[in-house]
Amino acid sequence: MTQPIAALLCAALLSYTSAAAQDLTAQAKQIAGRPNVKRAFDHVEASREQILREWIALTEINAPSGKERDRAEAVRRLLESCKLDRVYYDAKGNLIAIRKGTGGAKAVVFDAHLDTVFQEGLKIKAEIRDGKVFAPGVGDDTRNIEAILASIRALDYAGIRTRADLIFVFTVEEETSFGGAKHFIAENRDRIGQYVALDGGYEGLTYGGIGINWYKHHFIGPGGHTTSKTPPYSATLPAARAIERIYALELPKDPAVHLNIGMLGGSDVVNAKAADAWFTVDLRSTDQKSIDDFERRIGAIVQEEASRFGMTVKTEDVEEKVRAAQIPGNRESFTVRMAEAVHLAMGFENVTVSPTASNNANMALLAGLPAISTGCAPCGGDHSLGEWCYIDPFYRGVKKLILLEVALAGQ
């Protein structure tokens, strides 16, 4: 193919893609301008105080991963006043609410996870100051739980019916294993047309899933007292040397590889040489080949350092490995382009669209489903006791969610 022809084809493709994006933005704006959608938006504005009260009340119910039922029950009670066709728990403990459509399209799933990273017994008290609400878990992921509840009430108030069923899933165990999403998708794969994980984000969205591998490398030696002549070394020595070498590895930037050694352990007493010294590795990338390559390189380092001191290695997977989930062509799918159009229609500028999800959307993508993740408020301090979210932009985020529900499910 000659260069001029190739250039023309490339220009035509870019022009088509741009035109398609513009068409969907115009469509999203048209949907936002419909009287019933405007009524739904108005309901959000009229319900600001109720929404904030509920958001805080749900946040203050601690929900450690795997122990989400108290928060789930609070959500279930709030759903009782909504016009839903079915509300139930599945065998995994996910709370599922179905709002049936008029037919003609597969269901659109909106997922917000119930669990947090905080320990059992933590007493949570939200505090409002400087236009923000502060509390552990207020953003990840309670903002999106409340956004779903507020959006359902707004749809009911405005009398909006969608073609596709809307399935709202309040999932368990997102923070530890994606177990809730795995279970729900495995049971419902054939009825799902599109999947939206509400988890993080505000001004943009993700369309691909980052791979996440967690390892725990043990160095096993004979141990001994501090003063013993043999063995000469604690298992902490090869562990320390391996950590230094691993952190010296040069990490690619495109596609990026992220690596963290977060946990370490050894002997239980000061005056003993560790018979088992260990550390964890968190390895992430959007490129599965890069993950596999660094897994091999790290494994070789660990084996070399153990052998140097006559010790052995035991490696365990802390959690089931999550492969990078990149569906070819998903960036140009209707789901992704319409979600981008919704953001533009809502007035967001410089909308970020990236392939770096690290949430329940990964499970949907791995199942081959068109999936995105986004969120409904700008927040900070995730996974810390100082977590916070801006309050006023949250109501705009709820409206964005309503428009996304209608635009993806159709009317």
Buried (B, 14 or more C-beta within 10 A) or exposed (E): EEEEEEEEEEEEEEEEEEEBBEEBBEBBBEBBEBEBBEBBBBBBEEBBEEBBEBBBBBBBBBBBBBBBBEBBEBBBEBBEEBEBEEBEBBEBBBBBBBBBBEEEBBBBBBBBBBBBBBEEEEEBEBEEEEEBBBBBBBBBBBBBBBBBBBBBBBBBBBEBBBBBBBBBBBBBBBBBBBBBBBBBBEBBEEEBBBBBBBBBBBBBBBBBBBBBBBBBBBBBBEBBEEEEEEBEBBBBBBBBBBBEBBEEEEEEEEBBBBBEBEEEBBBEEEEBBBBBBBBBBBBBBBBBEBBBBBBEEBBEBBBBBBEEBEBEBEBEEBEEBBBBBBBEEBBEBBBBBBBBBBBBBBEBEEBBBBBBBBBBBBBBBBBEBBBBBBBBBBBEBBEEEEBBBBBEBBBBBBBBBBBBBBBBBBB
